[in-house]
Amino acid sequence: MNMTKQLENKVAVVTGAGSGIGAAIAAALHAAGAKVVVSDISGAQEETAKGLGDGAVAVHADVSQGADVQQLLDAAVSNFGTLDIICNNAGIDGELGPLGECSEENYDRIMGINARGVFLGMRYGIPKLIEHGGGSIINTASIAANVAFPTMPAYCASKGAIVSMTRTAAAEYGAAGVRINAICPGVTATALVDRLPQEMIAGATAVTPMQRVGTAEEMAGAVVYLASDAASFVTGAFLSIDGGYTTL
């Protein structure tokens, strides 16, 4: 296998790909040989796709809306003829504050994008992957699914939901040729993390064995592995990419 083009002839959809981890995932998949449908709601997906060049198209999609998700997945087939990889990456952090002060609106918005978005990506993506001979789904969860991040209760709940759905769907569809895994990023240098209180980031870094935050490119490298034939016997896995944070 040519490890630089291990995804040659594959077609991928990446949500939340206008910036941050999503943009890095799209770039890494494209560099590995895949054709990529780059999705976001911000408009920044156009710039991401333009930067990748041939073999990349941009699609505006709100992942909390089933019709948008179906149109996004259809765009992969209409543009490139098939669909092999779905990266349900879109997510937000929402407003910060303890659970006793979390508004219903904040909770609903975070769950609607983070958890519902992954649900819809799998709900409509799994049948389409099966139709085209199987494939790989990689969901972006977080170490916040497994450890506490005070002032982010709805975010943690949404990422826990992603882990649970990933585990269940992997068990249901392994025999159908669909592998479903999740990455669990630690604190990563993105615009989302930049909005968090600096003392929170500094505190997390201080107790991370590698003593630094991660990069979006480090998260994307794990996605390429999970999407590739190198991970052909991997499903229902949760890959923590956190510099050792959750080992302590």
C-alpha positions in Angstrom: 0.0 0.0 0.0 1.2 3.5 -0.8 1.0 5.0 2.6 0.9 8.6 1.2 -2.2 7.8 -0.8 -3.8 5.2 1.4 -7.3 6.7 0.6 -6.9 6.9 -3.1 -10.2 6.4 -4.9 -12.2 7.0 -1.7 -14.8 9.7 -1.2 -15.2 11.4 2.1 -17.7 13.9 3.7 -16.4 16.1 6.5 -18.7 18.3 8.6 -17.6 21.4 10.5 -14.7 21.7 8.0 -14.6 25.4 7.7 -11.9 25.7 10.3 -10.1 24.0 13.1 -10.1 20.2 13.4 -12.6 19.8 10.5 -10.5 21.8 8.1 -7.4 19.8 9.1 -9.3 16.5 8.6 -10.4 17.5 5.2 -6.8 18.5 4.2 -5.4 15.2 5.6 -8.0 13.0 3.8 -7.3 14.9 0.6 -3.6 14.6 1.0 -4.1 10.8 1.5 -5.8 10.6 -1.9 -9.5 11.0 -1.1 -12.0 13.2 -2.8 -13.6 15.4 -0.2 -16.9 17.1 0.3 -16.2 19.9 2.7 -19.2 21.1 4.8 -19.9 23.9 7.2 -22.6 26.4 8.0 -20.3 29.4 8.3 -19.4 29.8 4.6 -15.7 29.1 5.4 -16.1 25.7 3.7 -15.7 27.5 0.4 -12.2 28.7 1.3 -11.3 25.2 2.7 -12.4 23.5 -0.5 -10.7 26.2 -2.7 -7.4 25.6 -0.8 -7.5 21.9 -1.4 -8.1 22.3 -5.2 -9.2 19.5 -7.5 -11.1 16.7 -5.8 -12.8 18.9 -3.2 -16.2 20.6 -3.2 -17.9 22.8 -0.7 -21.5 22.3 0.6 -23.4 24.4 3.0 -25.2 22.2 5.6 -26.8 22.6 9.0 -26.0 19.3 10.6 -29.0 19.7 13.0 -31.4 19.4 10.1 -32.1 16.1 8.5 -32.8 17.5 5.0 -29.4 19.3 5.0 -27.6 16.2 6.0 -29.3 14.1 3.3 -28.4 16.7 0.7 -24.8 16.8 1.9 -24.4 13.0 1.6 -26.2 13.0 -1.8 -23.6 15.7 -3.0 -20.8 13.2 -2.4 -22.4 10.7 -4.8 -23.5 13.3 -7.4 -20.0 14.9 -7.5 -17.8 11.8 -7.1 -19.9 8.7 -7.8 -19.8 7.0 -4.4 -19.3 7.5 -0.7 -16.8 5.7 1.6 -16.0 7.9 4.6 -18.1 10.1 6.8 -16.5 12.4 9.4 -19.2 13.8 11.7 -17.1 16.5 13.2 -19.2 19.7 13.5 -19.6 20.9 17.0 -19.8 23.9 19.3 -18.9 24.6 22.9 -21.8 27.0 23.8 -22.0 29.2 26.8 -19.9 28.5 29.9 -21.3 28.1 33.4 -22.1 25.5 36.0 -25.0 23.2 35.4 -27.3 25.0 37.8 -27.0 28.1 35.6 -27.1 26.4 32.2 -30.1 27.7 30.2 -32.4 25.3 28.4 -31.7 27.2 25.2 -27.9 26.6 25.6 -28.4 23.0 26.4 -30.7 22.4 23.4 -28.4 24.3 21.0 -25.3 22.3 22.0 -27.1 19.0 21.9 -28.8 19.9 18.7 -25.5 20.4 16.8 -23.1 18.1 18.6 -25.2 15.1 19.4 -28.1 15.4 16.9 -25.6 16.2 14.2 -23.8 13.0 14.7 -27.0 11.1 15.0 -28.3 12.5 11.7 -24.9 11.9 10.0 -25.1 8.2 11.0 -28.9 7.8 10.5 -28.7 8.9 6.9 -25.0 8.0 6.3 -25.1 4.3 7.3 -27.7 3.2 4.7 -25.8 5.2 2.0 -22.5 3.5 2.9 -24.1 0.1 2.8 -25.6 0.9 -0.6 -22.1 1.7 -1.9 -20.5 -1.4 -0.4 -19.6 -0.4 3.1 -17.3 2.2 4.6 -16.0 4.1 7.6 -17.6 6.6 9.9 -15.4 8.7 12.3 -17.2 10.8 14.9 -15.5 13.6 16.7 -16.2 13.1 20.4 -13.9 14.5 23.2 -12.1 13.5 26.3 -14.9 15.6 27.9 -17.1 12.4 27.3 -15.0 10.7 30.0 -13.7 13.3 32.4 -15.3 16.4 33.9 -14.8 19.9 32.5 -16.5 22.2 35.0 -18.6 25.0 33.4 -19.3 22.8 30.3 -22.1 20.4 31.4 -24.0 20.4 28.1 -20.9 20.1 26.0 -19.8 17.1 28.1 -23.2 15.6 27.8 -23.2 15.9 24.1 -19.8 14.3 23.7 -20.9 11.4 26.0 -23.9 10.9 23.8 -21.6 10.6 20.8 -19.5 7.9 22.5 -22.7 6.0 23.3 -24.1 6.2 19.8 -20.8 5.3 18.3 -20.5 2.2 20.4 -24.1 1.1 19.6 -23.9 1.7 15.9 -20.6 -0.1 15.7 -22.2 -3.2 17.2 -25.2 -3.0 14.9 -23.4 -2.5 11.6 -20.1 -4.3 11.8 -21.4 -7.3 9.8 -22.7 -4.9 7.1 -19.2 -3.7 6.4 -19.5 -0.3 8.1 -16.8 0.5 10.7 -17.8 3.2 13.2 -15.2 4.8 15.5 -14.6 8.1 17.3 -11.7 10.3 18.1 -11.6 11.9 21.5 -9.4 15.0 21.2 -7.9 16.7 24.3 -7.3 20.4 24.5 -6.4 21.4 20.9 -5.2 24.7 19.4 -8.3 25.8 17.6 -10.5 28.9 17.6 -13.0 27.0 19.8 -10.4 26.4 22.5 -9.1 30.0 22.1 -12.4 31.2 23.3 -12.1 29.3 26.6 -10.7 31.0 29.7 -6.9 30.9 29.5 -6.7 29.6 33.1 -8.7 26.6 32.0 -6.3 25.8 29.2 -3.3 26.4 31.4 -4.6 24.2 34.1 -5.3 21.3 31.6 -1.8 21.7 30.1 -0.2 21.6 33.5 -1.6 18.2 34.2 -1.0 16.8 30.7 2.1 14.5 30.6 3.2 16.0 27.3 2.9 19.5 28.8 1.3 21.1 25.7 -2.0 21.4 23.8 -2.5 19.3 20.7 -2.8 20.5 17.1 -5.6 20.1 14.6 -3.2 18.2 12.4 -2.5 15.6 15.1 -6.3 14.9 15.4 -6.6 14.6 11.6 -3.8 12.1 11.4 -5.8 9.7 13.6 -8.8 10.1 11.3 -6.8 9.1 8.3 -5.8 6.0 10.1 -9.3 5.1 11.1 -10.6 5.7 7.6 -7.9 3.6 6.0 -7.5 -0.1 5.4 -4.8 -0.1 8.1 -7.7 0.0 10.5 -9.8 -2.7 8.8 -10.4 -4.6 12.0 -11.1 -1.5 14.1 -14.7 -0.6 15.0 -16.3 0.7 18.2 -13.0 2.2 19.2 -12.4 5.6 21.0 -9.0 7.0 20.3 -7.9 9.5 22.9 -5.6 12.1 21.4 -4.8 14.1 24.5 -1.1 14.0 25.3 -1.8 11.6 28.1 -4.3 13.8 29.9 -6.8 11.0 30.6 -4.1 8.5 31.7 -3.9 10.3 35.1 
